């Protein structure tokens, strides 16, 4: 969001295919069926959207982005403030509304904000993310600043985009509604296509070594059997548990590195082996090891998959590839190649141009609680 910018009328767009009446399909099924909305041109190059929920309509302005058919939607929130989103012209005369988040609050928040601010500096703008619920754009908002910011492919790559309402010329059958929304491809576990990490100085976070009860994702319900973190001579850990083996049948080996600027969160490097028929390879996968109130969690670091917004994946992968090249590596989807050292990897994970394309999968985190012996004592004590 921002204060209301004064944008030159010549920068505003009133797409010829937008005015008219549409059925409104929400992303989540409310059980009430689709509603109706009418888009019409307004004064001074703006648009108006009249629907049942907003008597009198909501006014908004559209400006072009660097992606054909995708527009920045600047909606008047009140007399002084606007909200930003995206509007995409899709097949068969449909329009897709998107919400945008500037920065996810996670392990990469610092680097991501720094990269976003580097881009905003080009247009004399400031990104203020101190409010955890809203990100504010401040500075010289008037003139070409806002259109230029959103026309910058690098800035579009920083944004987290989520589909919202869908506007259709004709009402869809109930059984087809879910399939109409863009889904995108899956995010995949970030891998280093190399067998080792040269120069790594592995650490042992206090309290990690020893036995822990294993928990289920999204819960603090711990299973009755445990898993043991055994420190090896080279500083890594061997993780001993029945269900933690690689394809060669060997126990899982994990190395832990500090992450600059973060407390109680560490980079976990898993040494993995893949074998199928007569083919095999050694590789590394990356996760965030975090200390929790009840123990520990391990969350996968994912390379964001095909974006729901058409044409935006190339915008995302290009800056990430450029950042990888600065560290002597190449990026192929979710795989880093080039024999990265530990120092180069940590530098890459502090580079917002690279981390803007990553996400930490907290929803499927593995949790580890107090040691089995301590847990047993606490549950059996009078």
HELIX and SHEET records of a PDB file:
HELIX    1   1 UNK A    9  UNK A   11  5                                   3    
HELIX    2   2 UNK A   43  UNK A   45  5                                   3    
HELIX    3   3 UNK A   91  UNK A   93  5                                   3    
HELIX    4   4 UNK A  109  UNK A  121  1                                  13    
HELIX    5   5 UNK A  145  UNK A  151  1                                   7    
HELIX    6   6 UNK A  153  UNK A  158  1                                   6    
HELIX    7   7 UNK A  174  UNK A  176  5                                   3    
HELIX    8   8 UNK A  178  UNK A  180  5                                   3    
HELIX    9   9 UNK A  312  UNK A  326  1                                  15    
HELIX   10  10 UNK A  342  UNK A  348  1                                   7    
HELIX   11  11 UNK A  352  UNK A  355  1                                   4    
HELIX   12  12 UNK A  362  UNK A  364  5                                   3    
HELIX   13  13 UNK A  372  UNK A  380  1                                   9    
SHEET    1   A 9 UNK A   2  UNK A   3  0                                        
SHEET    2   A 9 UNK A  81  UNK A  89 -1                                        
SHEET    3   A 9 UNK A  70  UNK A  76 -1                                        
SHEET    4   A 9 UNK A  54  UNK A  64 -1                                        
SHEET    5   A 9 UNK A  47  UNK A  51 -1                                        
SHEET    6   A 9 UNK A  35  UNK A  41 -1                                        
SHEET    7   A 9 UNK A  20  UNK A  25 -1                                        
SHEET    8   A 9 UNK A 160  UNK A 168 -1                                        
SHEET    9   A 9 UNK A  95  UNK A 101 -1                                        
SHEET    1   B 2 UNK A 125  UNK A 128  0                                        
SHEET    2   B 2 UNK A 136  UNK A 139 -1                                        
SHEET    1   C 6 UNK A 188  UNK A 189  0                                        
SHEET    2   C 6 UNK A 296  UNK A 303 -1                                        
SHEET    3   C 6 UNK A 279  UNK A 291 -1                                        
SHEET    4   C 6 UNK A 191  UNK A 192 -1                                        
SHEET    5   C 6 UNK A 335  UNK A 337  1                                        
SHEET    6   C 6 UNK A 330  UNK A 332 -1                                        
SHEET    1   D 3 UNK A 188  UNK A 189  0                                        
SHEET    2   D 3 UNK A 296  UNK A 303 -1                                        
SHEET    3   D 3 UNK A 358  UNK A 360 -1                                        
SHEET    1   E 8 UNK A 188  UNK A 189  0                                        
SHEET    2   E 8 UNK A 296  UNK A 303 -1                                        
SHEET    3   E 8 UNK A 366  UNK A 368 -1                                        
SHEET    4   E 8 UNK A 210  UNK A 215 -1                                        
SHEET    5   E 8 UNK A 222  UNK A 231 -1                                        
SHEET    6   E 8 UNK A 237  UNK A 240 -1                                        
SHEET    7   E 8 UNK A 252  UNK A 258 -1                                        
SHEET    8   E 8 UNK A 265  UNK A 276 -1                                        
END                                                                             
